[in-house]
Amino acid sequence: MRTRHSLSINTSAYAASWNRRVAAISMILIGTRPDMVFLYILLFIAGATTTGTQIVANAYVSQYYPEDMRSTGIGWSLGIGRIGGILGPTMGGVLLTAHLPLAVNFLAFAIPSVIAAIALLFVQQQYGFNLPRLRSEPHKKVSLN
């Protein structure tokens, strides 16, 4: 039986996974040299889905950690995201100096989005329905009588 809690986890997992897929597809399409209007639309979609995925990931990660460790889990998630924020421009510089075709450059940035989408699906498949046993037990009330 699905609870309200597991439904919200499934929703955030699928939202994060779909965001990553849409980001990857839009980045691949940017590399095909579309016309200017379609390029702007793709850039908007790629930016919104990559930024939105990190926001959804915060809600998603918080559901898998016990309450007393939740801030640590979100901190690790944000920290890994920051590493990507550092490595992304570095990778862009390396790709530009390699003089690769434009499509290959955008494909290289789409691959991490595809990997992240697959990882989110595996986490959901592995832990999605066993969540109640992973959460910390509620504190018991102590009677002084």
C-alpha positions as CSV (number, residue, x, y, z in Angstrom):
1,M,0.0,0.0,0.0
2,R,1.4,3.4,-0.9
3,T,1.4,6.1,1.6
4,R,1.2,9.8,1.1
5,H,4.9,9.9,2.0
6,S,6.0,7.4,-0.6
7,L,3.9,9.1,-3.2
8,S,5.8,12.4,-2.6
9,I,9.1,10.6,-2.9
10,N,8.1,8.9,-6.2
11,T,7.0,12.3,-7.5
12,S,10.2,14.0,-6.7
13,A,12.3,11.1,-8.0
14,Y,10.5,11.1,-11.3
15,A,10.6,14.9,-11.5
16,A,14.3,14.9,-11.0
17,S,14.8,12.1,-13.4
18,W,12.7,13.7,-16.1
19,N,14.4,17.1,-15.6
20,R,17.8,15.4,-16.3
21,R,16.5,13.7,-19.4
22,V,15.0,16.9,-20.8
23,A,18.3,18.7,-20.0
24,A,20.3,16.0,-21.8
25,I,18.0,16.1,-24.9
26,S,18.0,19.9,-25.1
27,M,21.8,20.0,-24.8
28,I,22.2,17.4,-27.6
29,L,19.8,19.4,-29.8
30,I,21.8,22.6,-29.1
31,G,24.7,20.9,-30.8
32,T,22.8,20.4,-34.0
33,R,23.0,24.1,-34.8
34,P,19.3,25.0,-34.8
35,D,17.9,28.3,-36.0
36,M,18.1,31.3,-33.6
37,V,14.6,31.1,-32.1
38,F,14.8,27.3,-31.5
39,L,18.3,27.8,-30.0
40,Y,17.0,30.3,-27.5
41,I,14.1,27.9,-26.5
42,L,16.6,25.1,-26.1
43,L,18.9,27.2,-24.0
44,F,16.0,28.2,-21.8
45,I,14.9,24.6,-21.4
46,A,18.5,23.4,-20.7
47,G,19.1,26.1,-18.1
48,A,15.7,25.6,-16.4
49,T,16.0,21.9,-16.1
50,T,19.5,21.8,-14.9
51,T,18.8,24.4,-12.2
52,G,15.5,22.9,-11.4
53,T,17.0,19.4,-11.0
54,Q,19.2,20.6,-8.2
55,I,16.3,22.2,-6.4
56,V,14.2,19.0,-6.8
57,A,17.2,16.9,-5.7
58,N,17.2,18.7,-2.3
59,A,13.6,17.5,-1.6
60,Y,14.4,14.1,-3.0
61,V,17.6,13.6,-0.9
62,S,15.8,14.8,2.3
63,Q,13.3,12.0,2.0
64,Y,16.0,9.3,2.2
65,Y,17.9,10.4,5.3
66,P,16.7,10.0,8.9
67,E,15.6,13.3,10.4
68,D,18.7,13.6,12.6
69,M,21.0,13.3,9.5
70,R,18.9,15.2,6.9
71,S,21.0,18.3,6.8
72,T,24.1,16.2,6.3
73,G,22.5,14.4,3.3
74,I,21.4,17.7,1.7
75,G,24.9,19.1,2.4
76,W,26.5,16.2,0.6
77,S,24.1,16.6,-2.3
78,L,24.8,20.3,-2.6
79,G,28.5,19.7,-2.3
80,I,28.5,17.2,-5.2
81,G,26.5,19.7,-7.2
82,R,29.2,22.4,-6.5
83,I,31.9,20.1,-7.7
84,G,30.0,19.8,-11.0
85,G,29.8,23.6,-11.0
86,I,33.6,23.8,-10.8
87,L,34.3,21.0,-13.2
88,G,31.8,22.1,-15.8
89,P,33.6,25.3,-16.9
90,T,36.9,23.5,-16.7
91,M,35.6,20.7,-19.0
92,G,34.3,23.4,-21.3
93,G,37.7,24.9,-21.6
94,V,39.3,21.6,-22.3
95,L,36.8,20.8,-25.0
96,L,37.2,24.2,-26.6
97,T,41.0,23.9,-26.7
98,A,40.6,20.4,-28.3
99,H,38.9,22.0,-31.3
100,L,36.2,19.3,-31.4
101,P,33.0,19.8,-33.4
102,L,30.2,21.7,-31.7
103,A,27.9,18.7,-31.4
104,V,30.6,16.7,-29.6
105,N,31.0,19.6,-27.1
106,F,27.3,19.6,-26.2
107,L,27.1,15.8,-26.2
108,A,29.9,15.8,-23.6
109,F,27.8,18.0,-21.3
110,A,24.7,15.9,-21.9
111,I,26.3,12.7,-20.8
112,P,26.5,13.6,-17.1
113,S,22.8,14.5,-17.2
114,V,22.0,11.0,-18.6
115,I,24.1,9.4,-16.0
116,A,22.4,11.3,-13.2
117,A,18.9,10.4,-14.6
118,I,19.8,6.7,-14.6
119,A,21.3,7.0,-11.1
120,L,18.1,8.6,-9.8
121,L,16.0,5.8,-11.3
122,F,18.2,3.2,-9.7
123,V,18.0,4.8,-6.3
124,Q,14.2,5.0,-6.6
125,Q,14.0,1.4,-7.7
126,Q,16.3,0.2,-4.9
127,Y,14.9,2.2,-2.0
128,G,11.6,3.7,-3.1
129,F,9.3,1.2,-1.4
130,N,11.4,0.4,1.6
131,L,11.6,3.9,2.9
132,P,9.8,3.5,6.2
133,R,12.5,1.2,7.6
134,L,15.2,3.7,6.6
135,R,13.7,6.6,8.6
136,S,14.6,7.1,12.2
137,E,12.1,5.9,14.8
138,P,9.9,8.6,16.4
139,H,10.9,9.5,19.9
140,K,8.9,7.7,22.6
141,K,7.2,9.8,25.2
142,V,8.4,9.1,28.7
143,S,5.9,9.1,31.5
144,L,7.0,10.4,34.9
145,N,4.2,8.7,36.8
